Amino acid sequence: MGKRKVLSESQIKPRLPDDFEVIGIAEKLLGYDRIRVRCLDGFTRLCRIRGKMKRRVWIRVSDVVLVSPWDFQSDTRGDITYRYRRNQVEWLRANGYLKDIQI
């Protein structure tokens, strides 16, 4: 079969939030795997990086991330499930997903 050929990164559509996920910006790194994230729904959550992503994806301040709020304490806690790259952030901004957020 082989690899699928991609002509440019602008053709790749980024992962969009599901029903219970929300987009946010990493505000402050708190150590270990904890990050304070300001979300689009108006809450500031203390989020942890999922174990699957912990050593594979590095998150810095002002990165745009996808947050999955916990079932309990959903206003204050959550898990980071995805980090958007720069071209994906531009795509989200162009399509109206990041209209309220300042990076």
A tleap script that builds the chain and sets N, CA, C and O, in Angstrom:
source leaprc.protein.ff14SB
mol = sequence {
  NMET GLY LYS ARG LYS VAL LEU SER GLU SER
  GLN ILE LYS PRO ARG LEU PRO ASP ASP PHE
  GLU VAL ILE GLY ILE ALA GLU LYS LEU LEU
  GLY TYR ASP ARG ILE ARG VAL ARG CYS LEU
  ASP GLY PHE THR ARG LEU CYS ARG ILE ARG
  GLY LYS MET LYS ARG ARG VAL TRP ILE ARG
  VAL SER ASP VAL VAL LEU VAL SER PRO TRP
  ASP PHE GLN SER ASP THR ARG GLY ASP ILE
  THR TYR ARG TYR ARG ARG ASN GLN VAL GLU
  TRP LEU ARG ALA ASN GLY TYR LEU LYS ASP
  ILE GLN CILE
}
set mol.1.N position { 0.808 -1.189 0.000 }
set mol.1.CA position { 0.000 0.000 0.000 }
set mol.1.C position { 0.852 1.253 0.000 }
set mol.1.O position { 0.696 2.093 -0.886 }
set mol.2.N position { 1.756 1.409 0.973 }
set mol.2.CA position { 2.591 2.593 1.021 }
set mol.2.C position { 1.938 3.734 1.767 }
set mol.2.O position { 0.803 3.629 2.232 }
set mol.3.N position { 2.667 4.813 1.871 }
set mol.3.CA position { 2.165 5.989 2.566 }
set mol.3.C position { 1.285 6.817 1.648 }
set mol.3.O position { 1.462 6.832 0.430 }
set mol.4.N position { 0.345 7.496 2.257 }
set mol.4.CA position { -0.515 8.392 1.507 }
set mol.4.C position { 0.214 9.715 1.314 }
set mol.4.O position { 0.774 10.254 2.268 }
set mol.5.N position { 0.215 10.231 0.126 }
set mol.5.CA position { 0.946 11.447 -0.188 }
set mol.5.C position { 0.085 12.671 0.109 }
set mol.5.O position { -1.069 12.753 -0.310 }
set mol.6.N position { 0.664 13.613 0.836 }
set mol.6.CA position { -0.010 14.870 1.156 }
set mol.6.C position { 0.747 15.981 0.444 }
set mol.6.O position { 1.959 16.121 0.612 }
set mol.7.N position { 0.037 16.767 -0.346 }
set mol.7.CA position { 0.681 17.801 -1.132 }
set mol.7.C position { 1.105 18.993 -0.288 }
set mol.7.O position { 2.211 19.504 -0.462 }
set mol.8.N position { 0.259 19.443 0.613 }
set mol.8.CA position { 0.619 20.567 1.480 }
set mol.8.C position { -0.111 20.423 2.805 }
set mol.8.O position { -1.135 19.744 2.895 }
set mol.9.N position { 0.433 21.075 3.841 }
set mol.9.CA position { -0.182 20.991 5.154 }
set mol.9.C position { -1.500 21.737 5.235 }
set mol.9.O position { -2.292 21.495 6.146 }
set mol.10.N position { -1.747 22.634 4.305 }
set mol.10.CA position { -2.999 23.391 4.338 }
set mol.10.C position { -4.199 22.518 3.983 }
set mol.10.O position { -5.340 22.902 4.240 }
set mol.11.N position { -3.954 21.358 3.401 }
set mol.11.CA position { -5.052 20.455 3.052 }
set mol.11.C position { -5.504 19.608 4.238 }
set mol.11.O position { -6.577 19.005 4.195 }
set mol.12.N position { -4.693 19.556 5.297 }
set mol.12.CA position { -4.997 18.722 6.447 }
set mol.12.C position { -5.960 19.459 7.366 }
set mol.12.O position { -5.665 20.561 7.827 }
set mol.13.N position { -7.112 18.850 7.631 }
set mol.13.CA position { -8.095 19.434 8.528 }
set mol.13.C position { -7.769 18.993 9.960 }
set mol.13.O position { -7.621 17.797 10.206 }
set mol.14.N position { -7.654 19.937 10.915 }
set mol.14.CA position { -7.291 19.556 12.281 }
set mol.14.C position { -8.437 18.864 13.012 }
set mol.14.O position { -9.587 18.900 12.574 }
set mol.15.N position { -8.101 18.242 14.120 }
set mol.15.CA position { -9.104 17.569 14.936 }
set mol.15.C position { -9.999 18.617 15.597 }
set mol.15.O position { -9.509 19.541 16.246 }
set mol.16.N position { -11.288 18.467 15.431 }
set mol.16.CA position { -12.248 19.418 15.999 }
set mol.16.C position { -12.781 18.890 17.326 }
set mol.16.O position { -12.791 17.678 17.539 }
set mol.17.N position { -13.225 19.772 18.226 }
set mol.17.CA position { -13.730 19.318 19.526 }
set mol.17.C position { -15.025 18.519 19.389 }
set mol.17.O position { -15.900 18.847 18.587 }
set mol.18.N position { -15.120 17.458 20.198 }
set mol.18.CA position { -16.334 16.658 20.265 }
set mol.18.C position { -17.358 17.359 21.146 }
set mol.18.O position { -17.213 18.543 21.451 }
set mol.19.N position { -18.393 16.630 21.555 }
set mol.19.CA position { -19.470 17.219 22.349 }
set mol.19.C position { -18.997 17.798 23.675 }
set mol.19.O position { -19.421 18.887 24.061 }
set mol.20.N position { -18.115 17.074 24.382 }
set mol.20.CA position { -17.718 17.504 25.724 }
set mol.20.C position { -16.308 18.072 25.765 }
set mol.20.O position { -15.758 18.245 26.853 }
set mol.21.N position { -15.714 18.362 24.636 }
set mol.21.CA position { -14.366 18.925 24.603 }
set mol.21.C position { -14.440 20.416 24.309 }
set mol.21.O position { -15.415 20.897 23.732 }
set mol.22.N position { -13.398 21.145 24.711 }
set mol.22.CA position { -13.355 22.591 24.514 }
set mol.22.C position { -11.919 22.988 24.177 }
set mol.22.O position { -10.964 22.356 24.629 }
set mol.23.N position { -11.785 24.036 23.383 }
set mol.23.CA position { -10.466 24.538 22.990 }
set mol.23.C position { -10.005 25.560 24.025 }
set mol.23.O position { -10.809 26.326 24.556 }
set mol.24.N position { -8.701 25.562 24.306 }
set mol.24.CA position { -8.162 26.505 25.271 }
set mol.24.C position { -6.715 26.848 24.974 }
set mol.24.O position { -6.096 26.292 24.067 }
set mol.25.N position { -6.180 27.798 25.776 }
set mol.25.CA position { -4.787 28.228 25.631 }
set mol.25.C position { -4.047 27.933 26.930 }
set mol.25.O position { -4.551 28.214 28.018 }
set mol.26.N position { -2.860 27.369 26.813 }
set mol.26.CA position { -2.035 27.086 27.981 }
set mol.26.C position { -1.522 28.411 28.550 }
set mol.26.O position { -0.830 29.161 27.861 }
set mol.27.N position { -1.865 28.695 29.809 }
set mol.27.CA position { -1.473 29.953 30.448 }
set mol.27.C position { -0.196 29.820 31.258 }
set mol.27.O position { 0.689 30.671 31.174 }
set mol.28.N position { -0.098 28.752 32.043 }
set mol.28.CA position { 1.042 28.618 32.937 }
set mol.28.C position { 1.368 27.142 33.137 }
set mol.28.O position { 0.474 26.323 33.352 }
set mol.29.N position { 2.663 26.809 33.062 }
set mol.29.CA position { 3.123 25.456 33.332 }
set mol.29.C position { 3.358 25.339 34.834 }
set mol.29.O position { 4.117 26.118 35.410 }
set mol.30.N position { 2.711 24.370 35.465 }
set mol.30.CA position { 2.753 24.259 36.918 }
set mol.30.C position { 3.671 23.143 37.399 }
set mol.30.O position { 3.775 22.925 38.606 }
set mol.31.N position { 4.324 22.446 36.516 }
set mol.31.CA position { 5.228 21.384 36.912 }
set mol.31.C position { 4.608 20.017 36.739 }
set mol.31.O position { 3.387 19.857 36.733 }
set mol.32.N position { 5.489 19.024 36.596 }
set mol.32.CA position { 5.136 17.640 36.339 }
set mol.32.C position { 4.265 17.562 35.081 }
set mol.32.O position { 4.774 17.799 33.986 }
set mol.33.N position { 3.002 17.248 35.195 }
set mol.33.CA position { 2.152 17.168 34.008 }
set mol.33.C position { 0.936 18.073 34.142 }
set mol.33.O position { -0.098 17.804 33.530 }
set mol.34.N position { 1.036 19.128 34.921 }
set mol.34.CA position { -0.092 20.032 35.177 }
set mol.34.C position { 0.118 21.362 34.471 }
set mol.34.O position { 1.216 21.918 34.456 }
set mol.35.N position { -0.977 21.857 33.884 }
set mol.35.CA position { -0.947 23.125 33.158 }
set mol.35.C position { -2.248 23.872 33.441 }
set mol.35.O position { -3.320 23.268 33.462 }
set mol.36.N position { -2.156 25.179 33.657 }
set mol.36.CA position { -3.357 25.996 33.790 }
set mol.36.C position { -3.770 26.446 32.393 }
set mol.36.O position { -2.969 27.032 31.665 }
set mol.37.N position { -5.033 26.170 32.015 }
set mol.37.CA position { -5.530 26.434 30.669 }
set mol.37.C position { -6.753 27.337 30.747 }
set mol.37.O position { -7.683 27.075 31.511 }
set mol.38.N position { -6.744 28.418 29.940 }
set mol.38.CA position { -7.906 29.302 29.819 }
set mol.38.C position { -8.731 28.796 28.630 }
set mol.38.O position { -8.259 28.808 27.493 }
set mol.39.N position { -9.951 28.357 28.895 }
set mol.39.CA position { -10.781 27.711 27.875 }
set mol.39.C position { -11.757 28.700 27.237 }
set mol.39.O position { -12.038 29.761 27.793 }
set mol.40.N position { -12.262 28.337 26.073 }
set mol.40.CA position { -13.198 29.197 25.350 }
set mol.40.C position { -14.549 29.325 26.035 }
set mol.40.O position { -15.278 30.284 25.779 }
set mol.41.N position { -14.903 28.371 26.908 }
set mol.41.CA position { -16.197 28.459 27.580 }
set mol.41.C position { -16.160 29.380 28.803 }
set mol.41.O position { -17.147 29.478 29.532 }
set mol.42.N position { -15.017 30.063 29.036 }
set mol.42.CA position { -14.934 31.056 30.090 }
set mol.42.C position { -14.301 30.572 31.381 }
set mol.42.O position { -14.066 31.382 32.277 }
set mol.43.N position { -14.015 29.290 31.512 }
set mol.43.CA position { -13.416 28.756 32.727 }
set mol.43.C position { -11.905 28.652 32.573 }
set mol.43.O position { -11.391 28.456 31.472 }
set mol.44.N position { -11.206 28.786 33.691 }
set mol.44.CA position { -9.771 28.508 33.742 }
set mol.44.C position { -9.622 27.196 34.490 }
set mol.44.O position { -9.999 27.091 35.657 }
set mol.45.N position { -9.068 26.194 33.813 }
set mol.45.CA position { -8.997 24.853 34.379 }
set mol.45.C position { -7.565 24.450 34.673 }
set mol.45.O position { -6.633 24.840 33.969 }
set mol.46.N position { -7.407 23.660 35.729 }
set mol.46.CA position { -6.149 23.006 36.020 }
set mol.46.C position { -6.184 21.674 35.275 }
set mol.46.O position { -6.953 20.779 35.625 }
set mol.47.N position { -5.355 21.551 34.256 }
set mol.47.CA position { -5.410 20.375 33.394 }
set mol.47.C position { -4.145 19.549 33.530 }
set mol.47.O position { -3.076 20.065 33.856 }
set mol.48.N position { -4.286 18.276 33.278 }
set mol.48.CA position { -3.129 17.398 33.247 }
set mol.48.C position { -2.978 16.842 31.835 }
set mol.48.O position { -3.948 16.714 31.088 }
set mol.49.N position { -1.742 16.518 31.495 }
set mol.49.CA position { -1.460 15.937 30.187 }
set mol.49.C position { -1.719 14.440 30.286 }
set mol.49.O position { -1.215 13.774 31.191 }
set mol.50.N position { -2.489 13.924 29.376 }
set mol.50.CA position { -2.778 12.489 29.370 }
set mol.50.C position { -1.488 11.694 29.277 }
set mol.50.O position { -0.517 12.147 28.671 }
set mol.51.N position { -1.474 10.521 29.870 }
set mol.51.CA position { -0.289 9.677 29.872 }
set mol.51.C position { 0.154 9.274 28.476 }
set mol.51.O position { 1.343 9.071 28.234 }
set mol.52.N position { -0.779 9.159 27.573 }
set mol.52.CA position { -0.474 8.798 26.189 }
set mol.52.C position { 0.352 9.889 25.491 }
set mol.52.O position { 1.140 9.601 24.590 }
set mol.53.N position { 0.159 11.142 25.918 }
set mol.53.CA position { 0.832 12.278 25.280 }
set mol.53.C position { 2.062 12.751 26.045 }
set mol.53.O position { 2.837 13.555 25.528 }
set mol.54.N position { 2.248 12.267 27.257 }
set mol.54.CA position { 3.181 12.878 28.199 }
set mol.54.C position { 4.598 13.074 27.649 }
set mol.54.O position { 5.157 14.161 27.791 }
set mol.55.N position { 5.179 12.070 27.039 }
set mol.55.CA position { 6.549 12.199 26.538 }
set mol.55.C position { 6.621 12.357 25.029 }
set mol.55.O position { 7.714 12.425 24.467 }
set mol.56.N position { 5.486 12.416 24.372 }
set mol.56.CA position { 5.467 12.529 22.917 }
set mol.56.C position { 5.212 13.954 22.435 }
set mol.56.O position { 5.687 14.350 21.371 }
set mol.57.N position { 4.463 14.719 23.222 }
set mol.57.CA position { 4.079 16.075 22.828 }
set mol.57.C position { 4.516 17.036 23.928 }
set mol.57.O position { 4.201 16.834 25.101 }
set mol.58.N position { 5.238 18.072 23.545 }
set mol.58.CA position { 5.675 19.090 24.502 }
set mol.58.C position { 4.771 20.310 24.363 }
set mol.58.O position { 4.582 20.834 23.265 }
set mol.59.N position { 4.220 20.753 25.480 }
set mol.59.CA position { 3.302 21.889 25.486 }
set mol.59.C position { 3.989 23.062 26.164 }
set mol.59.O position { 4.578 22.924 27.236 }
set mol.60.N position { 3.903 24.219 25.520 }
set mol.60.CA position { 4.495 25.452 26.044 }
set mol.60.C position { 3.398 26.460 26.333 }
set mol.60.O position { 2.240 26.256 25.970 }
set mol.61.N position { 3.770 27.543 26.985 }
set mol.61.CA position { 2.822 28.622 27.271 }
set mol.61.C position { 2.348 29.200 25.935 }
set mol.61.O position { 3.142 29.346 25.006 }
set mol.62.N position { 1.080 29.521 25.837 }
set mol.62.CA position { 0.383 30.085 24.677 }
set mol.62.C position { 0.138 29.084 23.558 }
set mol.62.O position { -0.214 29.489 22.450 }
set mol.63.N position { 0.313 27.791 23.810 }
set mol.63.CA position { -0.090 26.774 22.836 }
set mol.63.C position { -1.599 26.583 22.898 }
set mol.63.O position { -2.192 26.664 23.974 }
set mol.64.N position { -2.215 26.333 21.763 }
set mol.64.CA position { -3.647 26.054 21.706 }
set mol.64.C position { -3.828 24.557 21.863 }
set mol.64.O position { -3.229 23.768 21.131 }
set mol.65.N position { -4.671 24.165 22.834 }
set mol.65.CA position { -4.854 22.752 23.162 }
set mol.65.C position { -6.340 22.415 23.190 }
set mol.65.O position { -7.199 23.294 23.256 }
set mol.66.N position { -6.609 21.130 23.139 }
set mol.66.CA position { -7.968 20.612 23.240 }
set mol.66.C position { -8.122 19.988 24.620 }
set mol.66.O position { -7.352 19.102 24.992 }
set mol.67.N position { -9.119 20.449 25.386 }
set mol.67.CA position { -9.304 20.022 26.774 }
set mol.67.C position { -10.581 19.222 26.896 }
set mol.67.O position { -11.622 19.600 26.359 }
set mol.68.N position { -10.490 18.110 27.611 }
set mol.68.CA position { -11.652 17.300 27.939 }
set mol.68.C position { -11.943 17.464 29.422 }
set mol.68.O position { -11.227 16.888 30.241 }
set mol.69.N position { -12.983 18.241 29.807 }
set mol.69.CA position { -13.279 18.444 31.230 }
set mol.69.C position { -13.656 17.132 31.916 }
set mol.69.O position { -14.235 16.237 31.300 }
set mol.70.N position { -13.317 17.037 33.198 }
set mol.70.CA position { -13.658 15.849 33.963 }
set mol.70.C position { -15.161 15.787 34.184 }
set mol.70.O position { -15.856 16.796 34.063 }
set mol.71.N position { -15.665 14.581 34.512 }
set mol.71.CA position { -17.090 14.420 34.806 }
set mol.71.C position { -17.478 15.168 36.076 }
set mol.71.O position { -18.529 15.806 36.127 }
set mol.72.N position { -16.633 15.090 37.102 }
set mol.72.CA position { -16.845 15.867 38.309 }
set mol.72.C position { -15.820 16.993 38.304 }
set mol.72.O position { -14.760 16.843 37.697 }
set mol.73.N position { -16.095 18.090 38.946 }
set mol.73.CA position { -15.250 19.290 38.940 }
set mol.73.C position { -14.993 19.765 37.508 }
set mol.73.O position { -13.878 20.172 37.180 }
set mol.74.N position { -15.996 19.715 36.674 }
set mol.74.CA position { -15.812 20.040 35.256 }
set mol.74.C position { -15.484 21.514 35.024 }
set mol.74.O position { -14.968 21.867 33.964 }
set mol.75.N position { -15.777 22.389 36.008 }
set mol.75.CA position { -15.458 23.808 35.850 }
set mol.75.C position { -14.014 24.125 36.208 }
set mol.75.O position { -13.499 25.177 35.827 }
set mol.76.N position { -13.359 23.234 36.930 }
set mol.76.CA position { -12.016 23.537 37.415 }
set mol.76.C position { -10.942 22.562 36.955 }
set mol.76.O position { -9.760 22.892 37.039 }
set mol.77.N position { -11.299 21.381 36.474 }
set mol.77.CA position { -10.300 20.363 36.129 }
set mol.77.C position { -10.573 19.769 34.752 }
set mol.77.O position { -11.707 19.772 34.272 }
set mol.78.N position { -9.502 19.253 34.119 }
set mol.78.CA position { -9.661 18.621 32.821 }
set mol.78.C position { -8.388 17.921 32.376 }
set mol.78.O position { -7.351 18.011 33.033 }
set mol.79.N position { -8.480 17.228 31.262 }
set mol.79.CA position { -7.348 16.538 30.652 }
set mol.79.C position { -7.049 17.165 29.302 }
set mol.79.O position { -7.967 17.470 28.541 }
set mol.80.N position { -5.773 17.360 29.001 }
set mol.80.CA position { -5.371 17.837 27.684 }
set mol.80.C position { -5.274 16.629 26.768 }
set mol.80.O position { -4.528 15.690 27.045 }
set mol.81.N position { -6.031 16.656 25.676 }
set mol.81.CA position { -6.066 15.500 24.787 }
set mol.81.C position { -5.369 15.737 23.460 }
set mol.81.O position { -5.074 14.778 22.747 }
set mol.82.N position { -5.094 17.002 23.105 }
set mol.82.CA position { -4.485 17.279 21.803 }
set mol.82.C position { -3.850 18.664 21.826 }
set mol.82.O position { -4.364 19.573 22.477 }
set mol.83.N position { -2.737 18.827 21.121 }
set mol.83.CA position { -2.102 20.143 20.957 }
set mol.83.C position { -2.109 20.487 19.474 }
set mol.83.O position { -1.668 19.699 18.638 }
set mol.84.N position { -2.615 21.676 19.160 }
set mol.84.CA position { -2.683 22.115 17.770 }
set mol.84.C position { -1.353 22.722 17.345 }
set mol.84.O position { -0.705 23.429 18.116 }
set mol.85.N position { -0.955 22.438 16.106 }
set mol.85.CA position { 0.240 23.059 15.539 }
set mol.85.C position { -0.123 24.417 14.953 }
set mol.85.O position { -1.297 24.777 14.873 }
set mol.86.N position { 0.887 25.158 14.549 }
set mol.86.CA position { 0.681 26.541 14.095 }
set mol.86.C position { -0.257 26.617 12.893 }
set mol.86.O position { -1.148 27.465 12.865 }
set mol.87.N position { -0.072 25.747 11.901 }
set mol.87.CA position { -0.936 25.803 10.725 }
set mol.87.C position { -2.369 25.387 11.064 }
set mol.87.O position { -3.317 25.862 10.439 }
set mol.88.N position { -2.529 24.502 12.053 }
set mol.88.CA position { -3.871 24.115 12.473 }
set mol.88.C position { -4.563 25.254 13.215 }
set mol.88.O position { -5.775 25.431 13.090 }
set mol.89.N position { -3.799 26.025 13.986 }
set mol.89.CA position { -4.366 27.179 14.689 }
set mol.89.C position { -4.853 28.215 13.678 }
set mol.89.O position { -5.917 28.807 13.857 }
set mol.90.N position { -4.082 28.432 12.625 }
set mol.90.CA position { -4.507 29.368 11.574 }
set mol.90.C position { -5.781 28.878 10.893 }
set mol.90.O position { -6.658 29.682 10.578 }
set mol.91.N position { -5.896 27.564 10.659 }
set mol.91.CA position { -7.103 27.005 10.054 }
set mol.91.C position { -8.306 27.211 10.973 }
set mol.91.O position { -9.383 27.593 10.516 }
set mol.92.N position { -8.119 26.958 12.271 }
set mol.92.CA position { -9.209 27.152 13.233 }
set mol.92.C position { -9.637 28.613 13.293 }
set mol.92.O position { -10.828 28.912 13.381 }
set mol.93.N position { -8.664 29.525 13.246 }
set mol.93.CA position { -8.976 30.955 13.278 }
set mol.93.C position { -9.726 31.377 12.012 }
set mol.93.O position { -10.676 32.156 12.083 }
set mol.94.N position { -9.298 30.861 10.854 }
set mol.94.CA position { -9.938 31.228 9.587 }
set mol.94.C position { -11.367 30.702 9.496 }
set mol.94.O position { -12.205 31.306 8.827 }
set mol.95.N position { -11.654 29.582 10.162 }
set mol.95.CA position { -12.986 28.984 10.097 }
set mol.95.C position { -13.867 29.332 11.291 }
set mol.95.O position { -14.940 28.750 11.452 }
set mol.96.N position { -13.428 30.283 12.142 }
set mol.96.CA position { -14.280 30.809 13.191 }
set mol.96.C position { -14.300 30.030 14.496 }
set mol.96.O position { -15.169 30.288 15.328 }
set mol.97.N position { -13.397 29.098 14.716 }
set mol.97.CA position { -13.371 28.361 15.969 }
set mol.97.C position { -12.642 29.124 17.071 }
set mol.97.O position { -12.883 28.871 18.251 }
set mol.98.N position { -11.756 30.052 16.710 }
set mol.98.CA position { -10.968 30.812 17.696 }
set mol.98.C position { -11.274 32.297 17.648 }
set mol.98.O position { -10.356 33.113 17.727 }
set mol.99.N position { -12.517 32.663 17.522 }
set mol.99.CA position { -12.851 34.081 17.372 }
set mol.99.C position { -12.716 34.860 18.672 }
set mol.99.O position { -12.403 36.050 18.637 }
set mol.100.N position { -12.946 34.216 19.837 }
set mol.100.CA position { -12.948 34.927 21.121 }
set mol.100.C position { -11.606 34.883 21.839 }
set mol.100.O position { -11.456 35.496 22.896 }
set mol.101.N position { -10.653 34.186 21.300 }
set mol.101.CA position { -9.428 33.922 22.047 }
set mol.101.C position { -8.275 34.744 21.492 }
set mol.101.O position { -8.158 34.916 20.279 }
set mol.102.N position { -7.424 35.252 22.376 }
set mol.102.CA position { -6.249 36.000 21.947 }
set mol.102.C position { -5.015 35.219 22.310 }
set mol.102.O position { -4.863 34.763 23.443 }
set mol.103.N position { -4.130 35.067 21.341 }
set mol.103.CA position { -2.917 34.276 21.562 }
set mol.103.C position { -1.740 35.211 21.711 }
set mol.103.O position { -0.612 34.757 21.906 }
savepdb mol mol.pdb
quit
